[in-house]
Amino acid sequence: MINTYLAVIMKDERDLASFDAFDSIAVMEKSGDDWRVSKRFYVNFEGGGIADVRKNVRQIADALGTCRILVGTQVSGLAYNEFHRLGFSIFESPDIARDTLDAIVSDVARAEESAHSAAFKVPEYPVETDVPGVYALDLIRLQEARPDVSSKKALQDFLASTTFFELHLRCAHVPPWLEADCYYEVKTTPADGGGLDAVVRKSNCVR
């Protein structure tokens, strides 16, 4: 479903503005074929230091609630980075004509759908390689795409129910619960591009 709300940076209640020169933010709502201002709040920030910009961005984000699309003539530098960190989709535009706003929300919807589809294409459990008994899982890629999937969720059922010779993991670090389990032996090497390549085997210990 396309988000029907977006926030517009404005000057004098009529002109689209940049983050460096604005005095209000209007939340626009799609109503039928047109867009209307559903609410507006006025801004009077003081100070332009790093801490000030971060505080100002946080205040705007809190005021906007769940609205996470921001439109202005220019949003750059620290302000852009802070809005992006808070989950905003940021658009620079010369106008806020109906077709422009329609295109923006359509772009956001397509991006969200693409990200959702890509996330569910990442294997959530170890997959057997071309070598029988050897399985592999990229935990880094999985947890970037699916932050809700913990290492335990991805690995514990596999370890409990699958007969394997080696499990190859790409990970930022070896999961502590796995490293502490004497039933498994874990050897790591630095991975190309960062992180670790870990090889997990059954150990010879008895418990």
N, C-alpha and C positions, 0 to 999 in steps of 0.2 A: 504493500500500500504506500502510495506517495505521500510524503510528509507535506501537509498543507500549511505549515507555519515557517516563517523565516524572519530574521532580524535585519533591519536596514539601518545603517549609520547615516544620520541626517544632520543638516544645518538649516536653522530657521524653519523647521517643520516642513520643508518642501524640496530641498536639494539633497541629492545623494552626496555624501562627503567622505573624506578620508579619516582614519583613526586619529590623525594629528590635528584635525580641525573640524570637530563636530560638537553638537550640544545636546543631541537627543538620540534615542534609539527607538524606532517604531517596529513593533511586531506585526507583520503582515499576515493575513489569513486569507486563504482562497475561499471565496464565496460565490458559488456558481461558476461563471466564466471569468469573474473579475477578482481582483485582490483589494482588500480593505485593511485599514489600520485597526487591529483589535485592541491594542494598548500602546501607550507611549510613555517612556520615562526619560527624565531630563538628567543631564550629567554636568557636574561642575567639579572637575578634578583639579587638584593642586599638586605641583611637583612633577618632575619628569625623570627622576632617577629610576634605577632598575627596580628597587623595592616598590616605588610608587606605581610603575607600570604594572607590575605583577598584582598589586593590590587592586588597581583599577579594573584589570581584566577579570579578576576573581569576583568583584562586585557586580560586574556586568553579567558574568556567567550565572551567578546566584539569582539575579533579577530575571534572567531569561528562563529559568527553570529547565524544562526538557527541550526547549528550542535550541538546536545546535547547528543552524545554518546562519552564517553571517555574511552580509553583503555591504560593500563600500567601494568608493572609487580607488582606495588604496589601503591595504593593511599589511604592514611589513615589519621587518626587524623583530625586536623582542615581543611586541604585541602579537604578531603573527605566530611566533613560536609558542607563546603562552596559550593562545586560543586553540592552536592545534593540539597542544598537550592535553587540553581539557576536552578534546573530542569534537571540536567544531570543524565543519566543512566551511572553508573561507573562499569567497568569490569576490573578485574585483570586476567592476562593471561601470560603464559610463552612464547607465540609466537604470530605472526600475520599471520599465514598460512591462505590460502584461506578458508579452511573449518572452521577455528576458527572464522574468521570475518563473514562468512555466518551465523554461529550459533548465534553469538552475535546479529546481526540485526534481526534474526528470533525471538530470545528471547524478544527483545524490542517490536517487532510487536505484539507478543502474549500477552505481559503484557499490552500494550496499548488497545488492543481489549478487554481484560478481564476487565480492569478498565472502559472502555466505556460502556460495557454491564452491569456491576454492577451498574454504576451510574444511568442508566435508569431503574433499577429495584427498586430504592428507590422512594416511593410515593412522588409526588410533591404537593399533595393537601391532606387535611384531609380525612381520611377514616373512615367510620362508624365501630364501634366495634361490639362485640356480644350483647351489650346493645343498644336497639333502641334509637336513639336520642343522643347518646354519640359518639363523633368523636375523632380521635387522629392523631397527626402528630409529627414526630421526626425532628424538625428543624435543630438540630445539625448535624444529619446524612445526611439530605438532602443537607445542605449547604457545607458539606465536599465533597459530591459527585458532587454537581452541584453549584459551587460558583456563577454562573450567575443567580440563582433563589433567589430573595430577599424575605424577609418576607412578603412584600406587595403582591408580585406576587403569593406567595403560599397561602395567606390567604384572601385577600380582596374580590375576587369573591365568595369564599365560604361564608364569613360572609354576603355578600350582597344578596345571592341567596338561602341559605340553612337554613331550620328550624332545630334548634338543641337545645338540653337541656344543654349539656356540650361539650366543646372542650378541650381536654387534649394535652398540648404541652410540648415536651422536648426541652429546649432551653438554650443557654448560658446566655441569659438575655431576659426579656420581651421586645418585640419590642416597642420602645418609642411611636410610633404612636398609638399602640393598648392600651398601658397603659394610654395615655392621652385622649382616647375616652370615655366619660362618659356613653356611651350606653352599655359599657361592664364592668363587674366586674372581676378582675383577682386576683387569690390567688396562691401563690407560696410556694413550699417546696424544700429544697435541694434534688437533685437527686443522686442516687447511681452512682458513677463513675464520678461525676462532673456535673456542670450545674444546671438547675432548672426543676422541674416538675410544670407546670402552668395549672391551671384549669380556663377556660374562660366561663363565663355565662352572659346572658343578665342582665343588672342592672335594678333597679326600677326607675331610673331617667327619666325625660321627657325633651326632647329638642325640 
